Amino acid sequence: MRIDFRPLRILVLGGDGYLGWPTALHFSAKGHDVAIVDNMAKRRWEEEVGAMPLFPIPSLRQRLAAWRECSGLRIRSSLGDIAGDFEFLKDVFQEFRPETIIHYAEQPSAPYSMIDHRRATFTQRNNVIGTLNVLYAMQEVVPHAHLVKLGTMGEYGTPNIDIEEGFIEIEHRGRKDTLPFPKQAGSWYHWSKVHDSGNISFACRIWKLRATDLNQGVVYGISTPETDMNERLVTSFHYDHVFGTALNRFVVQAATGHPITVYGGGNQKRGFLNIRDTIQCVELASMNPPAAGEFRVFNQFTEVFSVFELAKAVCDAARILGWDATIRRIENPRVEAEDHYYNPRNDHLLRLGLTPTALSDELVQSLLRRVSEAKEAINREAIMPTVQWRQTRSL
């Protein structure tokens, strides 16, 4: 679908984060009026668990100044907690009057939510209440705005049927209906996303809000056209066991000569996508909003790999570079099915015009080279898992 350009007032919640920052830069570069909100909590969580990004991230003020120097464009910012200060959030809405609200402002880690009782309850409270506050602020201040909410493919779990996009047609005892697809989340974090989806759907029904729930797969990569303009615009690259993702961890392990560690048998399948495709999907959703009262769900991924296939791709790319890379299976710290059917659909975004970026040897090699240049800064103690799903603590 062709995107008819009209500059929008776009508010990015969580605009200092891994995805929020490059998303804000992208929309600003496209000529939209962009504002971001963040409370810097992710930086505190990283320090709390010893999981700092591989590449140093300037302060938000320094990042915004660098963007203005590089592009000549201004992004507004507000510091505050959307989950803990509803009046702050309402004030932002009243001042900026956003037409599109892109919501990344949540605790994003399944392992973090499984550390202990405190992190589990915090994750649920922060994520669910934050989204409820967004919905109430929309209803009171900008009821015609479009909410683009980052969800997760992890809401679905691994059912033994094809995973549809948010809804499924059911025939039961001679009657038919279209109902929300059953959810089988695998962590307290993923369940917070399930609760978000239910609350957003309900708000659309009773208040005629419009929302797109983007159930995203695992994102990899660090490079976008905007972040590549200057090293001060880089986004975060996490490889640790709490905030890192499998591909990042495998790349760091290969770059440092550490065996690539696969959880269990490695047959767990997931959807993956490049960071550039994440931004492409968010843009497609934003430029093609739903009708008033419509709650729609897009499954946001481009390829499906097993964990072992992902590890092998990294291993093969490392060997092309002449590196000695090996794969080692370790005990799975998570509670999850390791052998399962997995066939999710992603038709909606493809119909809107998504052009997928395939994971290739060349792409993995570029990641390996970039990580290798910074390998002296890698904290090797942060790579291996310490959070055990079966042994979470109460305090």
ZIURNOR-V387913 format. One record per residue. N is the residue number from 0. RES is the residue in one letter. PHI is phi in radians with two decimals (* if undefined). NEAR is the number of other C-alpha atoms within 8 Angstrom. D_FIRST is the distance of its C-alpha to the first C-alpha in whole Angstrom. Layout:
# ZIURNOR-V387913
N_RES_PHI_NEAR_D_FIRST, N_RES_PHI_NEAR_D_FIRST
This chain:
# ZIURNOR-V387913
0_M_*_5_0, 1_R_-1.36_5_4, 2_I_-1.56_7_6, 3_D_-1.41_5_9, 4_F_-1.32_5_12, 5_R_-2.51_4_15, 6_P_-1.05_7_18, 7_L_-2.09_9_19, 8_R_-1.55_13_22, 9_I_-2.01_14_21, 10_L_-1.83_13_24, 11_V_-1.85_16_24, 12_L_-1.47_13_26, 13_G_1.42_15_28, 14_G_-1.31_15_27, 15_D_-1.66_11_30, 16_G_-1.54_11_29, 17_Y_-0.93_9_27, 18_L_-1.69_11_24, 19_G_-1.10_13_24, 20_W_-1.12_12_26, 21_P_-1.14_13_23, 22_T_-1.14_11_20, 23_A_-1.07_14_22, 24_L_-1.08_11_23, 25_H_-1.08_10_19, 26_F_-1.20_12_18, 27_S_-1.12_13_22, 28_A_-1.09_10_21, 29_K_-1.41_6_18, 30_G_1.76_7_20, 31_H_-1.48_11_20, 32_D_-1.53_11_23, 33_V_-2.00_14_24, 34_A_-2.28_14_27, 35_I_-2.16_15_28, 36_V_-2.19_14_30, 37_D_-2.77_14_32, 38_N_-2.04_8_36, 39_M_1.13_8_36, 40_A_-1.15_7_37, 41_K_-1.03_8_35, 42_R_-1.11_7_38, 43_R_-1.23_8_41, 44_W_-1.10_8_40, 45_E_-1.08_11_39, 46_E_-1.12_9_43, 47_E_-1.04_7_44, 48_V_-1.86_7_43, 49_G_1.16_7_44, 50_A_-2.20_12_40, 51_M_-1.45_7_39, 52_P_-1.06_10_36, 53_L_-1.12_11_37, 54_F_-1.72_8_36, 55_P_-1.01_6_38, 56_I_-1.89_9_36, 57_P_-1.08_8_37, 58_S_-1.10_6_38, 59_L_-1.05_7_35, 60_R_-1.06_7_37, 61_Q_-1.18_9_37, 62_R_-1.12_11_33, 63_L_-1.13_10_32, 64_A_-1.15_8_35, 65_A_-1.12_11_34, 66_W_-1.13_13_30, 67_R_-1.15_11_31, 68_E_-1.15_8_34, 69_C_-1.36_8_31, 70_S_-1.98_7_28, 71_G_1.34_7_30, 72_L_-1.96_9_28, 73_R_-1.95_9_29, 74_I_-1.97_12_28, 75_R_-1.35_7_30, 76_S_-2.53_7_32, 77_S_-2.41_9_34, 78_L_-1.81_8_36, 79_G_3.09_10_36, 80_D_-1.81_10_36, 81_I_-1.24_11_34, 82_A_-1.48_12_35, 83_G_-1.80_7_39, 84_D_-2.48_9_39, 85_F_-1.11_10_37, 86_E_-1.13_6_38, 87_F_-1.03_10_37, 88_L_-1.09_14_33, 89_K_-1.07_10_34, 90_D_-1.09_8_35, 91_V_-1.07_10_32, 92_F_-1.08_13_30, 93_Q_-1.19_8_32, 94_E_-1.35_6_33, 95_F_-1.60_8_29, 96_R_0.89_10_27, 97_P_-1.13_12_24, 98_E_-1.65_12_21, 99_T_-2.28_13_19, 100_I_-2.07_13_21, 101_I_-1.77_12_21, 102_H_-1.89_11_24, 103_Y_-1.90_13_25, 104_A_-1.38_10_29, 105_E_-2.43_9_30, 106_Q_-1.16_9_33, 107_P_-1.77_6_31, 108_S_-2.03_9_33, 109_A_-1.14_11_34, 110_P_-1.03_11_38, 111_Y_-1.03_11_38, 112_S_-1.20_15_38, 113_M_-1.79_15_41, 114_I_-1.13_13_43, 115_D_-2.90_11_45, 116_H_-1.05_11_46, 117_R_-1.08_8_45, 118_R_-1.25_11_42, 119_A_-1.13_14_41, 120_T_-1.22_9_41, 121_F_-1.09_9_40, 122_T_-1.04_14_37, 123_Q_-1.13_13_37, 124_R_-1.14_10_38, 125_N_-1.06_12_36, 126_N_-1.30_15_32, 127_V_-1.22_12_33, 128_I_-1.19_10_35, 129_G_-1.03_14_32, 130_T_-1.20_10_29, 131_L_-1.05_11_32, 132_N_-1.09_12_33, 133_V_-1.05_10_29, 134_L_-1.12_10_28, 135_Y_-1.18_8_32, 136_A_-1.14_13_31, 137_M_-1.07_13_28, 138_Q_-1.08_10_29, 139_E_-1.46_7_32, 140_V_-1.99_10_31, 141_V_-2.30_12_27, 142_P_-1.14_10_26, 143_H_-1.67_9_23, 144_A_-1.24_12_21, 145_H_-1.96_14_19, 146_L_-1.58_11_20, 147_V_-1.92_15_18, 148_K_-1.91_11_21, 149_L_-1.38_11_22, 150_G_-1.78_11_23, 151_T_-2.68_11_24, 152_M_-1.11_12_24, 153_G_-1.14_11_28, 154_E_-1.07_15_28, 155_Y_-1.38_12_28, 156_G_1.26_10_30, 157_T_-2.27_9_31, 158_P_-1.18_11_31, 159_N_-1.53_7_32, 160_I_-2.42_7_29, 161_D_-1.06_9_26, 162_I_-1.59_11_24, 163_E_-1.43_9_21, 164_E_-1.63_12_19, 165_G_1.50_10_21, 166_F_-2.36_10_23, 167_I_-2.50_10_25, 168_E_-1.43_8_26, 169_I_-2.08_8_30, 170_E_-2.03_8_33, 171_H_-2.48_6_36, 172_R_0.91_4_39, 173_G_1.49_5_38, 174_R_-2.14_6_35, 175_K_-2.13_8_32, 176_D_-2.78_7_29, 177_T_-1.82_8_26, 178_L_-2.20_8_27, 179_P_-0.99_7_26, 180_F_-1.10_11_26, 181_P_-0.99_5_30, 182_K_-1.90_8_30, 183_Q_-2.39_10_33, 184_A_-1.08_12_32, 185_G_-1.97_11_35, 186_S_-2.80_10_36, 187_W_-1.10_13_37, 188_Y_-1.06_14_33, 189_H_-1.13_13_31, 190_W_-1.20_12_33, 191_S_-1.08_12_32, 192_K_-1.20_13_29, 193_V_-1.07_11_29, 194_H_-1.09_9_31, 195_D_-0.97_12_28, 196_S_-1.04_10_26, 197_G_-1.11_8_29, 198_N_-1.17_9_29, 199_I_-1.14_12_26, 200_S_-1.01_9_25, 201_F_-1.13_8_29, 202_A_-1.10_11_28, 203_C_-1.11_15_25, 204_R_-1.22_11_27, 205_I_-1.57_7_30, 206_W_-1.95_9_29, 207_K_1.07_11_25, 208_L_-1.27_16_23, 209_R_-2.13_16_20, 210_A_-2.61_15_19, 211_T_-2.12_15_17, 212_D_-1.70_13_19, 213_L_-1.69_13_18, 214_N_-1.41_14_20, 215_Q_-1.60_12_21, 216_G_-1.40_14_22, 217_V_-1.39_10_25, 218_V_-1.62_11_24, 219_Y_-2.31_11_25, 220_G_1.76_9_26, 221_I_-2.46_9_27, 222_S_-1.77_9_25, 223_T_-2.31_9_22, 224_P_-0.96_6_22, 225_E_-1.37_10_24, 226_T_-1.18_13_26, 227_D_-1.35_10_27, 228_M_-1.20_8_29, 229_N_-2.83_9_32, 230_E_-1.11_7_34, 231_R_-1.31_9_34, 232_L_-1.71_12_30, 233_V_-1.03_12_30, 234_T_-1.77_12_29, 235_S_-1.31_12_31, 236_F_-2.16_12_32, 237_H_-1.83_13_34, 238_Y_-2.21_15_36, 239_D_-1.32_12_38, 240_H_-1.40_14_39, 241_V_-1.75_12_38, 242_F_-1.85_13_34, 243_G_-1.37_11_34, 244_T_-1.98_13_31, 245_A_-0.98_8_32, 246_L_-1.10_10_31, 247_N_-1.04_13_32, 248_R_-1.11_14_36, 249_F_-1.12_12_36, 250_V_-1.10_13_35, 251_V_-1.11_14_38, 252_Q_-1.10_12_40, 253_A_-1.12_18_40, 254_A_-1.20_14_40, 255_T_-1.80_8_43, 256_G_1.40_9_45, 257_H_-1.44_9_45, 258_P_-0.98_10_44, 259_I_-1.31_13_40, 260_T_-1.67_9_41, 261_V_-1.82_13_39, 262_Y_-1.27_11_40, 263_G_1.10_9_42, 264_G_-1.32_9_41, 265_G_1.45_12_37, 266_N_-1.54_10_36, 267_Q_-1.11_11_33, 268_K_-1.83_10_30, 269_R_-2.54_11_27, 270_G_-1.52_12_23, 271_F_-2.28_13_23, 272_L_-2.75_16_20, 273_N_-1.30_12_21, 274_I_-1.02_13_21, 275_R_-1.14_9_18, 276_D_-1.28_12_16, 277_T_-0.97_11_17, 278_I_-1.16_12_16, 279_Q_-1.08_9_13, 280_C_-1.14_11_12, 281_V_-1.09_9_14, 282_E_-1.16_8_12, 283_L_-1.06_13_9, 284_A_-1.14_11_11, 285_S_-1.17_10_13, 286_M_-1.45_9_10, 287_N_-2.27_7_9, 288_P_-1.24_10_13, 289_P_-1.37_11_14, 290_A_-1.33_6_17, 291_A_-1.01_9_20, 292_G_1.49_11_22, 293_E_-1.66_12_19, 294_F_-1.95_13_20, 295_R_-2.07_9_17, 296_V_-2.20_11_18, 297_F_-2.00_13_15, 298_N_-1.46_17_17, 299_Q_-1.90_14_17, 300_F_-2.75_12_18, 301_T_-2.13_11_17, 302_E_-2.49_8_21, 303_V_-2.07_9_24, 304_F_-2.31_11_27, 305_S_-1.40_11_31, 306_V_-1.06_14_33, 307_F_-1.17_11_35, 308_E_-1.07_9_32, 309_L_-1.15_10_31, 310_A_-1.08_13_35, 311_K_-1.15_9_35, 312_A_-1.06_10_32, 313_V_-1.18_14_34, 314_C_-1.07_13_37, 315_D_-1.10_10_36, 316_A_-1.13_12_35, 317_A_-1.13_15_38, 318_R_-1.20_10_40, 319_I_-1.07_7_38, 320_L_-1.38_7_39, 321_G_1.55_6_43, 322_W_-1.59_10_43, 323_D_-1.58_8_45, 324_A_-2.01_13_42, 325_T_-2.32_9_43, 326_I_-2.01_11_42, 327_R_-2.31_8_44, 328_R_-1.49_10_43, 329_I_-2.22_8_45, 330_E_-1.06_6_45, 331_N_-1.30_7_42, 332_P_-1.32_11_42, 333_R_-1.69_7_40, 334_V_-1.81_8_40, 335_E_-2.75_5_38, 336_A_-1.23_7_37, 337_E_-1.67_9_38, 338_D_-2.13_6_37, 339_H_-2.77_11_34, 340_Y_-1.36_8_32, 341_Y_-2.69_12_28, 342_N_-2.49_7_25, 343_P_-1.44_9_22, 344_R_-1.74_9_19, 345_N_-2.48_12_15, 346_D_-1.21_7_13, 347_H_-1.08_8_11, 348_L_-1.21_14_10, 349_L_-1.11_9_9, 350_R_-1.16_8_7, 351_L_-1.32_9_5, 352_G_2.06_9_5, 353_L_-1.01_11_9, 354_T_-1.92_6_11, 355_P_-1.19_7_15, 356_T_-1.72_9_18, 357_A_-1.43_7_21, 358_L_-1.25_7_24, 359_S_-2.23_6_26, 360_D_-0.99_10_30, 361_E_-1.11_7_29, 362_L_-1.14_8_27, 363_V_-1.13_13_30, 364_Q_-1.07_11_32, 365_S_-1.12_8_31, 366_L_-1.14_10_31, 367_L_-1.05_13_35, 368_R_-1.10_9_36, 369_R_-1.14_8_35, 370_V_-1.18_11_36, 371_S_-1.05_10_39, 372_E_-1.12_7_40, 373_A_-1.98_10_40, 374_K_-1.15_10_42, 375_E_-1.16_5_45, 376_A_-1.58_6_44, 377_I_-1.26_8_42, 378_N_-1.58_6_44, 379_R_-1.17_5_45, 380_E_-1.25_5_47, 381_A_-1.55_11_43, 382_I_-1.35_11_42, 383_M_-1.40_7_43, 384_P_-1.22_9_43, 385_T_-2.14_6_45, 386_V_-1.55_13_43, 387_Q_-1.94_11_44, 388_W_-1.01_10_43, 389_R_-1.48_7_46, 390_Q_-2.26_6_48, 391_T_-1.17_11_46, 392_R_-1.77_7_49, 393_S_-1.52_6_50, 394_L_-2.28_5_51
